[in-house]
């Protein structure tokens, strides 16, 4: 199950930062609840180390190479 951070903490942080959840959960309830809290991305963590390295590279490429974020 996804950790239960305070909703206000996620929503206030999401205005300034992108919030990415990396979890072993594949529960539809967790996915729905997490997006309702205001996160930007919910990623199911793979079991293998090599797959985790690849996912980490994809996250880095997306958030630091592909996405255009506002300057402020």
Order of alpha helices (4+ residues) and beta strands (2+ residues): alpha-beta-alpha-beta-alpha
